[in-house]
Amino acid sequence: MRVMVIIKNTPETEALPPPTGVLEAMGRFNEELINAGVLLAGDGLASSARGARVRFDGEKRTVIDGPFTESKELIAGYWIWQVRSLDEAIEWLKRAPFGGGSEVEIRTVHEMDDFGDEMTPELRAQDARLRAASAAHG
């Protein structure tokens, strides 16, 4: 199963760059994940000051420039992990080099079978084509 590990924002993650020690510790942890075959993807995200939001209201689109003040609701980074279970993901996350006040969320990534009969053979074929095209461009 794949999971997305969502690293919540803190005042420290909004202020860049992080101290060298933090980068070194995270590098070591990422290396452990890679060596174990767990890490599929992951990145830290730039400060919300360098971002934007688009609000949808019917046909209307409103662009809101960062920074965003509700920092507890922001995402500082993410990983995509391949694990056998949610429990395995939790055990890996407990080993992550986060300090006090950090909050990290783990969410299961949907697989095609999760959608049951709504995922028709045509939609499955389209999904396979799109994933192949995305991989070719990546």
Protein Blocks (a to p, Z undefined) as FASTA:
>chain_A
ZZdddddddfklmpccddfklmmmmmmmmmmmmmnomambdcddddfklgccdddehjbc
cddddddfklmlpcfbdcddddfbfklmmmmmmmpccdehiacdddddddfklnmmmlgf
klmmmmmmmmmmmmmmZZ
